[in-house]
Amino acid sequence: MTYRVVWFKRDLRLHDHAALTHAAALGPVLCLFIVEPGLWAQPDAALQHFEFVRESLNELHDELQALGGSLQVREGPAVQVLAALHAQAPFAELVSHEETGNAFTYERDLQVGAWCRSIGLPWTELPQFGVVRRLKSRNTWQARWEAHMAAPQAVWPALTFFPMAESRGPECMRAPPGLQH
């Protein structure tokens, strides 16, 4: 069965989620969040951020369960997690929003992009906040931002979920050692 992985990064909601809408329109989806130890080791990470993410993931997981699905939570470097998941059950496409974060997330996304290209896997990144990455010129930024802001909200079609034999939800998340308030 062909399916798509929707990689939830910072956008931890169902409502108006362009990546989920895109993937769900094409068939079954697997919703994934990756707990990245390297991200939580960054100087801008704190325990209250982790607790907020865990709480948001619990709500997202509950919403997905109400629709007949689940949220897969895996831990490790993103490329390793995605490669292991792909080896376990190959997927047709990786879908996420374009994340605007720190240098760690930027470098991680470069690594994920390189991994996807190396195995011929499409990675669709959709704008989230009207921020446009990789512009060749800032002259087109305002028109793109206005078009993004004027676009209708994403409404996903009926969701079909890819069944994973091994399901790990947010309840498995433990705060990485060393995080301070």
C-alpha positions as CSV (number, residue, x, y, z in Angstrom):
1,M,0.0,0.0,0.0
2,T,1.4,3.4,-1.0
3,Y,1.3,6.1,1.7
4,R,2.8,9.4,2.5
5,V,4.5,10.5,5.7
6,V,3.3,13.8,7.1
7,W,6.2,15.1,9.2
8,F,4.9,17.4,11.9
9,K,7.7,19.7,13.0
10,R,6.5,23.0,14.6
11,D,3.0,23.0,13.2
12,L,1.3,20.7,15.7
13,R,-2.4,21.1,14.8
14,L,-4.8,19.5,12.4
15,H,-6.8,22.7,11.5
16,D,-5.5,24.4,8.4
17,H,-2.5,22.1,8.0
18,A,-1.4,22.3,4.4
19,A,0.9,19.3,4.5
20,L,-1.8,17.0,5.9
21,T,-4.2,18.3,3.3
22,H,-1.8,17.7,0.4
23,A,-0.9,14.2,1.6
24,A,-4.5,13.1,2.5
25,A,-5.7,14.1,-1.0
26,L,-3.3,11.5,-2.5
27,G,-4.1,8.6,-0.2
28,P,-3.2,7.0,3.1
29,V,-1.0,9.0,5.5
30,L,1.2,8.3,8.4
31,C,1.5,11.2,10.8
32,L,5.0,11.5,12.3
33,F,6.8,13.6,14.9
34,I,10.5,13.2,15.5
35,V,12.0,13.9,18.9
36,E,15.5,15.1,18.0
37,P,18.0,15.1,20.8
38,G,20.2,17.5,18.9
39,L,17.4,20.0,18.7
40,W,16.8,19.9,22.4
41,A,20.5,20.4,23.1
42,Q,20.4,23.8,21.4
43,P,20.9,26.9,23.6
44,D,17.5,28.2,22.7
45,A,15.7,25.0,24.0
46,A,14.2,24.9,27.4
47,L,12.2,22.4,29.5
48,Q,9.0,24.5,29.2
49,H,9.3,24.4,25.4
50,F,9.6,20.6,25.6
51,E,6.6,20.4,27.9
52,F,4.5,22.6,25.6
53,V,5.4,20.4,22.6
54,R,4.6,17.2,24.5
55,E,1.2,18.7,25.6
56,S,0.5,19.8,22.0
57,L,1.4,16.3,20.7
58,N,-0.9,14.7,23.2
59,E,-3.8,16.9,21.9
60,L,-2.8,16.1,18.3
61,H,-2.6,12.4,19.0
62,D,-6.1,12.5,20.6
63,E,-7.6,14.4,17.6
64,L,-6.0,11.9,15.2
65,Q,-7.3,8.9,17.2
66,A,-10.8,10.4,17.1
67,L,-10.5,10.3,13.3
68,G,-9.2,6.7,13.4
69,G,-5.5,7.3,13.2
70,S,-2.5,8.0,15.4
71,L,0.6,10.1,15.7
72,Q,3.8,8.1,15.4
73,V,6.5,9.6,17.7
74,R,10.1,8.5,17.0
75,E,13.3,9.6,18.6
76,G,16.7,10.3,17.0
77,P,18.3,12.3,14.2
78,A,15.7,13.0,11.5
79,V,17.5,11.3,8.7
80,Q,18.1,8.2,10.7
81,V,14.4,8.1,11.8
82,L,13.1,8.6,8.3
83,A,15.5,6.1,6.8
84,A,14.5,3.4,9.4
85,L,10.8,4.1,8.8
86,H,11.4,3.9,5.0
87,A,13.3,0.6,5.4
88,Q,10.4,-0.8,7.6
89,A,7.6,0.4,5.3
90,P,8.7,2.4,2.2
91,F,6.6,5.5,1.6
92,A,5.9,7.4,-1.6
93,E,6.5,11.0,-0.4
94,L,7.6,13.0,2.6
95,V,5.4,16.0,3.3
96,S,6.0,18.8,5.8
97,H,5.8,22.5,6.2
98,E,8.8,24.8,5.5
99,E,10.2,25.2,8.9
100,T,11.7,28.5,9.9
101,G,13.8,27.8,13.0
102,N,17.4,28.0,14.1
103,A,20.6,26.9,12.4
104,F,20.1,23.3,13.7
105,T,16.7,22.9,11.9
106,Y,18.1,24.6,8.8
107,E,21.0,22.2,8.6
108,R,18.8,19.2,9.5
109,D,16.5,20.1,6.6
110,L,19.4,20.3,4.2
111,Q,20.4,16.8,5.4
112,V,16.9,15.5,5.0
113,G,16.7,17.0,1.5
114,A,20.0,15.3,0.5
115,W,18.7,11.9,1.9
116,C,15.5,12.2,0.0
117,R,17.3,13.1,-3.3
118,S,19.7,10.2,-2.7
119,I,16.9,7.6,-2.7
120,G,14.7,9.4,-5.2
121,L,12.0,10.2,-2.6
122,P,9.9,13.4,-3.2
123,W,9.8,15.8,-0.3
124,T,7.1,18.4,-0.5
125,E,7.6,21.4,1.8
126,L,4.6,23.7,2.0
127,P,4.7,27.3,3.3
128,Q,3.4,27.7,6.8
129,F,3.5,31.4,7.8
130,G,4.1,33.3,4.6
131,V,7.8,33.1,5.1
132,V,9.5,32.1,1.9
133,R,12.8,30.3,2.0
134,R,15.4,30.1,-0.7
135,L,14.2,33.3,-2.6
136,K,16.5,34.3,-5.4
137,S,15.4,37.9,-5.0
138,R,13.5,39.7,-2.2
139,N,11.6,41.6,-4.9
140,T,8.9,38.9,-5.1
141,W,8.5,38.4,-1.3
142,Q,5.6,40.8,-0.7
143,A,3.4,39.4,-3.6
144,R,4.1,35.8,-2.4
145,W,3.2,36.8,1.2
146,E,0.0,38.5,0.2
147,A,-1.0,35.5,-1.9
148,H,-0.3,33.2,1.0
149,M,-2.3,35.3,3.4
150,A,-5.3,35.5,1.0
151,A,-5.4,31.8,0.3
152,P,-8.3,29.8,1.8
153,Q,-7.6,27.7,4.8
154,A,-6.5,24.1,4.1
155,V,-9.4,21.6,4.6
156,W,-8.4,18.0,4.4
157,P,-10.5,15.4,2.7
158,A,-11.5,12.2,4.5
159,L,-8.4,10.9,6.1
160,T,-7.1,7.4,5.5
161,F,-4.3,6.3,7.8
162,F,-1.5,3.9,7.0
163,P,-1.5,1.2,9.7
164,M,1.9,0.8,11.5
165,A,2.4,-2.5,13.4
166,E,4.6,-0.7,15.9
167,S,2.8,2.4,17.2
168,R,4.6,4.8,19.6
169,G,2.6,7.9,20.6
170,P,3.5,10.9,22.7
171,E,3.3,9.0,25.9
172,C,6.8,7.6,25.2
173,M,8.3,11.1,25.2
174,R,10.7,11.8,28.1
175,A,12.4,15.2,28.5
176,P,16.1,15.0,27.4
177,P,18.5,15.3,30.2
178,G,19.9,18.7,30.9
179,L,16.9,20.8,29.8
180,Q,16.4,23.7,32.2
181,H,13.5,26.0,32.8
